[in-house]
Amino acid sequence: MLKQEIKWVRCPVCGNKTRLQIREDTELKNFPLYCPKCRQESLIDVKDLQVTVIKREVD
């Protein structure tokens, strides 16, 4: 069994780690990512460990 790479998702606003981890086979579409540190929410897509920001919600 091969070990999969696991990566923390970082906040696109402040750059800190969020509470979410992704693996190589994780796919998310229009996922509302919340950062507990800066209290901002962003919509993201994830595929092949690449995070794409769709929209940043800045209050």
PDB file of N, CA, C and O in Angstrom:
ATOM      1  N   MET A   1       0.846  -1.179   0.000  1.00  0.00           N
ATOM      2  CA  MET A   1       0.000   0.000   0.000  1.00  0.00           C
ATOM      3  C   MET A   1       0.891   1.242   0.000  1.00  0.00           C
ATOM      4  O   MET A   1       1.786   1.371   0.835  1.00  0.00           O
ATOM      5  N   LEU A   2       0.646   2.133  -0.920  1.00  0.00           N
ATOM      6  CA  LEU A   2       1.428   3.348  -1.040  1.00  0.00           C
ATOM      7  C   LEU A   2       0.915   4.430  -0.105  1.00  0.00           C
ATOM      8  O   LEU A   2      -0.286   4.555   0.134  1.00  0.00           O
ATOM      9  N   LYS A   3       1.849   5.202   0.414  1.00  0.00           N
ATOM     10  CA  LYS A   3       1.468   6.291   1.310  1.00  0.00           C
ATOM     11  C   LYS A   3       1.040   7.496   0.480  1.00  0.00           C
ATOM     12  O   LYS A   3       1.764   7.930  -0.416  1.00  0.00           O
ATOM     13  N   GLN A   4      -0.130   8.029   0.779  1.00  0.00           N
ATOM     14  CA  GLN A   4      -0.640   9.176   0.049  1.00  0.00           C
ATOM     15  C   GLN A   4      -0.136  10.463   0.669  1.00  0.00           C
ATOM     16  O   GLN A   4       0.049  10.558   1.882  1.00  0.00           O
ATOM     17  N   GLU A   5       0.082  11.447  -0.181  1.00  0.00           N
ATOM     18  CA  GLU A   5       0.501  12.754   0.309  1.00  0.00           C
ATOM     19  C   GLU A   5      -0.708  13.485   0.874  1.00  0.00           C
ATOM     20  O   GLU A   5      -1.771  13.532   0.253  1.00  0.00           O
ATOM     21  N   ILE A   6      -0.527  14.056   2.066  1.00  0.00           N
ATOM     22  CA  ILE A   6      -1.588  14.824   2.721  1.00  0.00           C
ATOM     23  C   ILE A   6      -1.073  16.227   2.942  1.00  0.00           C
ATOM     24  O   ILE A   6       0.075  16.420   3.341  1.00  0.00           O
ATOM     25  N   LYS A   7      -1.921  17.211   2.683  1.00  0.00           N
ATOM     26  CA  LYS A   7      -1.510  18.611   2.733  1.00  0.00           C
ATOM     27  C   LYS A   7      -2.581  19.439   3.440  1.00  0.00           C
ATOM     28  O   LYS A   7      -3.774  19.201   3.255  1.00  0.00           O
ATOM     29  N   TRP A   8      -2.159  20.406   4.244  1.00  0.00           N
ATOM     30  CA  TRP A   8      -3.101  21.328   4.876  1.00  0.00           C
ATOM     31  C   TRP A   8      -3.541  22.367   3.856  1.00  0.00           C
ATOM     32  O   TRP A   8      -2.739  22.821   3.040  1.00  0.00           O
ATOM     33  N   VAL A   9      -4.810  22.743   3.901  1.00  0.00           N
ATOM     34  CA  VAL A   9      -5.310  23.819   3.051  1.00  0.00           C
ATOM     35  C   VAL A   9      -5.055  25.130   3.778  1.00  0.00           C
ATOM     36  O   VAL A   9      -5.414  25.281   4.946  1.00  0.00           O
ATOM     37  N   ARG A  10      -4.440  26.067   3.091  1.00  0.00           N
ATOM     38  CA  ARG A  10      -4.137  27.370   3.685  1.00  0.00           C
ATOM     39  C   ARG A  10      -5.174  28.399   3.258  1.00  0.00           C
ATOM     40  O   ARG A  10      -5.721  28.328   2.157  1.00  0.00           O
ATOM     41  N   CYS A  11      -5.434  29.349   4.138  1.00  0.00           N
ATOM     42  CA  CYS A  11      -6.400  30.410   3.872  1.00  0.00           C
ATOM     43  C   CYS A  11      -5.857  31.317   2.773  1.00  0.00           C
ATOM     44  O   CYS A  11      -4.709  31.754   2.851  1.00  0.00           O
ATOM     45  N   PRO A  12      -6.664  31.610   1.744  1.00  0.00           N
ATOM     46  CA  PRO A  12      -6.193  32.507   0.677  1.00  0.00           C
ATOM     47  C   PRO A  12      -6.110  33.967   1.119  1.00  0.00           C
ATOM     48  O   PRO A  12      -5.474  34.770   0.436  1.00  0.00           O
ATOM     49  N   VAL A  13      -6.731  34.332   2.239  1.00  0.00           N
ATOM     50  CA  VAL A  13      -6.713  35.713   2.723  1.00  0.00           C
ATOM     51  C   VAL A  13      -5.485  35.967   3.597  1.00  0.00           C
ATOM     52  O   VAL A  13      -4.725  36.899   3.334  1.00  0.00           O
ATOM     53  N   CYS A  14      -5.281  35.139   4.645  1.00  0.00           N
ATOM     54  CA  CYS A  14      -4.187  35.390   5.593  1.00  0.00           C
ATOM     55  C   CYS A  14      -3.025  34.413   5.457  1.00  0.00           C
ATOM     56  O   CYS A  14      -1.949  34.674   5.995  1.00  0.00           O
ATOM     57  N   GLY A  15      -3.208  33.291   4.750  1.00  0.00           N
ATOM     58  CA  GLY A  15      -2.130  32.341   4.524  1.00  0.00           C
ATOM     59  C   GLY A  15      -1.909  31.327   5.636  1.00  0.00           C
ATOM     60  O   GLY A  15      -0.992  30.512   5.529  1.00  0.00           O
ATOM     61  N   ASN A  16      -2.700  31.339   6.687  1.00  0.00           N
ATOM     62  CA  ASN A  16      -2.549  30.385   7.784  1.00  0.00           C
ATOM     63  C   ASN A  16      -3.263  29.072   7.471  1.00  0.00           C
ATOM     64  O   ASN A  16      -4.145  29.015   6.614  1.00  0.00           O
ATOM     65  N   LYS A  17      -2.857  28.010   8.191  1.00  0.00           N
ATOM     66  CA  LYS A  17      -3.499  26.710   8.021  1.00  0.00           C
ATOM     67  C   LYS A  17      -4.940  26.777   8.500  1.00  0.00           C
ATOM     68  O   LYS A  17      -5.244  27.416   9.507  1.00  0.00           O
ATOM     69  N   THR A  18      -5.819  26.111   7.769  1.00  0.00           N
ATOM     70  CA  THR A  18      -7.210  25.983   8.202  1.00  0.00           C
ATOM     71  C   THR A  18      -7.350  24.632   8.891  1.00  0.00           C
ATOM     72  O   THR A  18      -6.347  23.963   9.139  1.00  0.00           O
ATOM     73  N   ARG A  19      -8.544  24.228   9.197  1.00  0.00           N
ATOM     74  CA  ARG A  19      -8.784  22.942   9.859  1.00  0.00           C
ATOM     75  C   ARG A  19      -8.968  21.810   8.858  1.00  0.00           C
ATOM     76  O   ARG A  19      -9.374  20.710   9.234  1.00  0.00           O
ATOM     77  N   LEU A  20      -8.676  22.066   7.602  1.00  0.00           N
ATOM     78  CA  LEU A  20      -8.962  21.117   6.533  1.00  0.00           C
ATOM     79  C   LEU A  20      -7.670  20.557   5.943  1.00  0.00           C
ATOM     80  O   LEU A  20      -6.740  21.301   5.634  1.00  0.00           O
ATOM     81  N   GLN A  21      -7.630  19.224   5.792  1.00  0.00           N
ATOM     82  CA  GLN A  21      -6.526  18.562   5.110  1.00  0.00           C
ATOM     83  C   GLN A  21      -7.065  17.910   3.845  1.00  0.00           C
ATOM     84  O   GLN A  21      -8.208  17.455   3.808  1.00  0.00           O
ATOM     85  N   ILE A  22      -6.226  17.866   2.801  1.00  0.00           N
ATOM     86  CA  ILE A  22      -6.616  17.210   1.559  1.00  0.00           C
ATOM     87  C   ILE A  22      -5.583  16.150   1.212  1.00  0.00           C
ATOM     88  O   ILE A  22      -4.416  16.252   1.590  1.00  0.00           O
ATOM     89  N   ARG A  23      -6.033  15.122   0.479  1.00  0.00           N
ATOM     90  CA  ARG A  23      -5.154  14.069  -0.009  1.00  0.00           C
ATOM     91  C   ARG A  23      -5.046  14.200  -1.523  1.00  0.00           C
ATOM     92  O   ARG A  23      -5.724  15.029  -2.130  1.00  0.00           O
ATOM     93  N   GLU A  24      -4.196  13.382  -2.127  1.00  0.00           N
ATOM     94  CA  GLU A  24      -3.991  13.444  -3.568  1.00  0.00           C
ATOM     95  C   GLU A  24      -5.267  13.172  -4.354  1.00  0.00           C
ATOM     96  O   GLU A  24      -5.456  13.716  -5.441  1.00  0.00           O
ATOM     97  N   ASP A  25      -6.140  12.334  -3.810  1.00  0.00           N
ATOM     98  CA  ASP A  25      -7.366  11.969  -4.531  1.00  0.00           C
ATOM     99  C   ASP A  25      -8.581  12.806  -4.125  1.00  0.00           C
ATOM    100  O   ASP A  25      -9.706  12.474  -4.498  1.00  0.00           O
ATOM    101  N   THR A  26      -8.372  13.886  -3.367  1.00  0.00           N
ATOM    102  CA  THR A  26      -9.469  14.743  -2.926  1.00  0.00           C
ATOM    103  C   THR A  26      -9.899  15.677  -4.057  1.00  0.00           C
ATOM    104  O   THR A  26      -9.069  16.304  -4.716  1.00  0.00           O
ATOM    105  N   GLU A  27     -11.208  15.754  -4.264  1.00  0.00           N
ATOM    106  CA  GLU A  27     -11.768  16.705  -5.233  1.00  0.00           C
ATOM    107  C   GLU A  27     -12.906  17.454  -4.563  1.00  0.00           C
ATOM    108  O   GLU A  27     -13.833  16.842  -4.031  1.00  0.00           O
ATOM    109  N   LEU A  28     -12.836  18.774  -4.590  1.00  0.00           N
ATOM    110  CA  LEU A  28     -13.889  19.630  -4.043  1.00  0.00           C
ATOM    111  C   LEU A  28     -14.283  20.642  -5.101  1.00  0.00           C
ATOM    112  O   LEU A  28     -13.436  21.118  -5.858  1.00  0.00           O
ATOM    113  N   LYS A  29     -15.547  20.970  -5.158  1.00  0.00           N
ATOM    114  CA  LYS A  29     -16.037  21.966  -6.106  1.00  0.00           C
ATOM    115  C   LYS A  29     -16.973  22.903  -5.358  1.00  0.00           C
ATOM    116  O   LYS A  29     -17.913  22.460  -4.697  1.00  0.00           O
ATOM    117  N   ASN A  30     -16.710  24.207  -5.466  1.00  0.00           N
ATOM    118  CA  ASN A  30     -17.505  25.242  -4.788  1.00  0.00           C
ATOM    119  C   ASN A  30     -17.581  24.974  -3.281  1.00  0.00           C
ATOM    120  O   ASN A  30     -18.661  25.026  -2.692  1.00  0.00           O
ATOM    121  N   PHE A  31     -16.444  24.691  -2.669  1.00  0.00           N
ATOM    122  CA  PHE A  31     -16.379  24.382  -1.249  1.00  0.00           C
ATOM    123  C   PHE A  31     -16.196  25.663  -0.439  1.00  0.00           C
ATOM    124  O   PHE A  31     -15.271  26.429  -0.711  1.00  0.00           O
ATOM    125  N   PRO A  32     -17.060  25.915   0.556  1.00  0.00           N
ATOM    126  CA  PRO A  32     -16.914  27.109   1.395  1.00  0.00           C
ATOM    127  C   PRO A  32     -15.852  26.882   2.483  1.00  0.00           C
ATOM    128  O   PRO A  32     -16.121  26.233   3.494  1.00  0.00           O
ATOM    129  N   LEU A  33     -14.668  27.413   2.269  1.00  0.00           N
ATOM    130  CA  LEU A  33     -13.552  27.264   3.204  1.00  0.00           C
ATOM    131  C   LEU A  33     -13.596  28.397   4.211  1.00  0.00           C
ATOM    132  O   LEU A  33     -13.580  29.570   3.836  1.00  0.00           O
ATOM    133  N   TYR A  34     -13.654  28.045   5.504  1.00  0.00           N
ATOM    134  CA  TYR A  34     -13.698  29.044   6.580  1.00  0.00           C
ATOM    135  C   TYR A  34     -12.368  29.033   7.318  1.00  0.00           C
ATOM    136  O   TYR A  34     -11.851  27.970   7.664  1.00  0.00           O
ATOM    137  N   CYS A  35     -11.814  30.220   7.558  1.00  0.00           N
ATOM    138  CA  CYS A  35     -10.572  30.355   8.312  1.00  0.00           C
ATOM    139  C   CYS A  35     -10.912  30.828   9.725  1.00  0.00           C
ATOM    140  O   CYS A  35     -11.480  31.908   9.893  1.00  0.00           O
ATOM    141  N   PRO A  36     -10.568  30.030  10.747  1.00  0.00           N
ATOM    142  CA  PRO A  36     -10.894  30.425  12.114  1.00  0.00           C
ATOM    143  C   PRO A  36     -10.045  31.588  12.626  1.00  0.00           C
ATOM    144  O   PRO A  36     -10.435  32.263  13.579  1.00  0.00           O
ATOM    145  N   LYS A  37      -8.901  31.826  12.010  1.00  0.00           N
ATOM    146  CA  LYS A  37      -8.032  32.900  12.487  1.00  0.00           C
ATOM    147  C   LYS A  37      -8.511  34.274  12.008  1.00  0.00           C
ATOM    148  O   LYS A  37      -8.690  35.187  12.815  1.00  0.00           O
ATOM    149  N   CYS A  38      -8.720  34.421  10.687  1.00  0.00           N
ATOM    150  CA  CYS A  38      -9.143  35.735  10.165  1.00  0.00           C
ATOM    151  C   CYS A  38     -10.657  35.835  10.004  1.00  0.00           C
ATOM    152  O   CYS A  38     -11.186  36.891   9.657  1.00  0.00           O
ATOM    153  N   ARG A  39     -11.347  34.727  10.261  1.00  0.00           N
ATOM    154  CA  ARG A  39     -12.815  34.670  10.213  1.00  0.00           C
ATOM    155  C   ARG A  39     -13.391  35.067   8.851  1.00  0.00           C
ATOM    156  O   ARG A  39     -14.435  35.713   8.769  1.00  0.00           O
ATOM    157  N   GLN A  40     -12.700  34.674   7.799  1.00  0.00           N
ATOM    158  CA  GLN A  40     -13.155  34.938   6.437  1.00  0.00           C
ATOM    159  C   GLN A  40     -13.555  33.621   5.782  1.00  0.00           C
ATOM    160  O   GLN A  40     -13.059  32.555   6.146  1.00  0.00           O
ATOM    161  N   GLU A  41     -14.452  33.710   4.820  1.00  0.00           N
ATOM    162  CA  GLU A  41     -14.887  32.533   4.086  1.00  0.00           C
ATOM    163  C   GLU A  41     -14.566  32.730   2.614  1.00  0.00           C
ATOM    164  O   GLU A  41     -14.764  33.815   2.069  1.00  0.00           O
ATOM    165  N   SER A  42     -14.071  31.682   1.972  1.00  0.00           N
ATOM    166  CA  SER A  42     -13.729  31.722   0.549  1.00  0.00           C
ATOM    167  C   SER A  42     -14.289  30.486  -0.127  1.00  0.00           C
ATOM    168  O   SER A  42     -14.369  29.421   0.485  1.00  0.00           O
ATOM    169  N   LEU A  43     -14.677  30.623  -1.383  1.00  0.00           N
ATOM    170  CA  LEU A  43     -15.112  29.477  -2.174  1.00  0.00           C
ATOM    171  C   LEU A  43     -13.897  28.947  -2.917  1.00  0.00           C
ATOM    172  O   LEU A  43     -13.190  29.701  -3.585  1.00  0.00           O
ATOM    173  N   ILE A  44     -13.654  27.625  -2.796  1.00  0.00           N
ATOM    174  CA  ILE A  44     -12.491  27.033  -3.449  1.00  0.00           C
ATOM    175  C   ILE A  44     -12.871  25.791  -4.236  1.00  0.00           C
ATOM    176  O   ILE A  44     -13.908  25.173  -3.992  1.00  0.00           O
ATOM    177  N   ASP A  45     -12.007  25.435  -5.192  1.00  0.00           N
ATOM    178  CA  ASP A  45     -12.043  24.152  -5.887  1.00  0.00           C
ATOM    179  C   ASP A  45     -10.718  23.467  -5.576  1.00  0.00           C
ATOM    180  O   ASP A  45      -9.686  24.131  -5.481  1.00  0.00           O
ATOM    181  N   VAL A  46     -10.737  22.139  -5.417  1.00  0.00           N
ATOM    182  CA  VAL A  46      -9.519  21.376  -5.169  1.00  0.00           C
ATOM    183  C   VAL A  46      -9.505  20.173  -6.094  1.00  0.00           C
ATOM    184  O   VAL A  46     -10.489  19.440  -6.197  1.00  0.00           O
ATOM    185  N   LYS A  47      -8.370  19.978  -6.768  1.00  0.00           N
ATOM    186  CA  LYS A  47      -8.164  18.786  -7.592  1.00  0.00           C
ATOM    187  C   LYS A  47      -6.661  18.557  -7.705  1.00  0.00           C
ATOM    188  O   LYS A  47      -5.911  19.484  -8.011  1.00  0.00           O
ATOM    189  N   ASP A  48      -6.219  17.322  -7.458  1.00  0.00           N
ATOM    190  CA  ASP A  48      -4.797  16.941  -7.528  1.00  0.00           C
ATOM    191  C   ASP A  48      -3.921  17.830  -6.650  1.00  0.00           C
ATOM    192  O   ASP A  48      -2.862  18.279  -7.088  1.00  0.00           O
ATOM    193  N   LEU A  49      -4.352  18.089  -5.414  1.00  0.00           N
ATOM    194  CA  LEU A  49      -3.641  18.913  -4.430  1.00  0.00           C
ATOM    195  C   LEU A  49      -3.482  20.371  -4.854  1.00  0.00           C
ATOM    196  O   LEU A  49      -2.716  21.106  -4.231  1.00  0.00           O
ATOM    197  N   GLN A  50      -4.180  20.802  -5.888  1.00  0.00           N
ATOM    198  CA  GLN A  50      -4.132  22.197  -6.333  1.00  0.00           C
ATOM    199  C   GLN A  50      -5.415  22.899  -5.876  1.00  0.00           C
ATOM    200  O   GLN A  50      -6.523  22.459  -6.184  1.00  0.00           O
ATOM    201  N   VAL A  51      -5.242  23.992  -5.142  1.00  0.00           N
ATOM    202  CA  VAL A  51      -6.374  24.757  -4.622  1.00  0.00           C
ATOM    203  C   VAL A  51      -6.563  25.986  -5.499  1.00  0.00           C
ATOM    204  O   VAL A  51      -5.623  26.752  -5.712  1.00  0.00           O
ATOM    205  N   THR A  52      -7.788  26.178  -6.011  1.00  0.00           N
ATOM    206  CA  THR A  52      -8.125  27.336  -6.831  1.00  0.00           C
ATOM    207  C   THR A  52      -9.190  28.139  -6.098  1.00  0.00           C
ATOM    208  O   THR A  52     -10.222  27.598  -5.701  1.00  0.00           O
ATOM    209  N   VAL A  53      -8.937  29.430  -5.920  1.00  0.00           N
ATOM    210  CA  VAL A  53      -9.885  30.308  -5.239  1.00  0.00           C
ATOM    211  C   VAL A  53     -10.886  30.825  -6.267  1.00  0.00           C
ATOM    212  O   VAL A  53     -10.500  31.395  -7.287  1.00  0.00           O
ATOM    213  N   ILE A  54     -12.174  30.623  -5.991  1.00  0.00           N
ATOM    214  CA  ILE A  54     -13.232  31.108  -6.875  1.00  0.00           C
ATOM    215  C   ILE A  54     -13.646  32.510  -6.470  1.00  0.00           C
ATOM    216  O   ILE A  54     -13.739  33.416  -7.298  1.00  0.00           O
ATOM    217  N   LYS A  55     -13.895  32.671  -5.155  1.00  0.00           N
ATOM    218  CA  LYS A  55     -14.381  33.964  -4.661  1.00  0.00           C
ATOM    219  C   LYS A  55     -13.973  34.132  -3.210  1.00  0.00           C
ATOM    220  O   LYS A  55     -14.116  33.214  -2.402  1.00  0.00           O
ATOM    221  N   ARG A  56     -13.463  35.312  -2.888  1.00  0.00           N
ATOM    222  CA  ARG A  56     -13.125  35.628  -1.505  1.00  0.00           C
ATOM    223  C   ARG A  56     -14.242  36.478  -0.909  1.00  0.00           C
ATOM    224  O   ARG A  56     -14.689  37.456  -1.509  1.00  0.00           O
ATOM    225  N   GLU A  57     -14.677  36.088   0.271  1.00  0.00           N
ATOM    226  CA  GLU A  57     -15.690  36.847   0.997  1.00  0.00           C
ATOM    227  C   GLU A  57     -14.965  37.663   2.063  1.00  0.00           C
ATOM    228  O   GLU A  57     -14.593  37.119   3.102  1.00  0.00           O
ATOM    229  N   VAL A  58     -14.762  38.937   1.829  1.00  0.00           N
ATOM    230  CA  VAL A  58     -14.059  39.782   2.782  1.00  0.00           C
ATOM    231  C   VAL A  58     -15.064  40.698   3.452  1.00  0.00           C
ATOM    232  O   VAL A  58     -15.762  41.469   2.795  1.00  0.00           O
ATOM    233  N   ASP A  59     -15.127  40.598   4.793  1.00  0.00           N
ATOM    234  CA  ASP A  59     -16.070  41.429   5.552  1.00  0.00           C
ATOM    235  C   ASP A  59     -15.424  42.708   5.996  1.00  0.00           C
ATOM    236  O   ASP A  59     -16.067  43.531   6.647  1.00  0.00           O
TER     237      ASP A  59
END
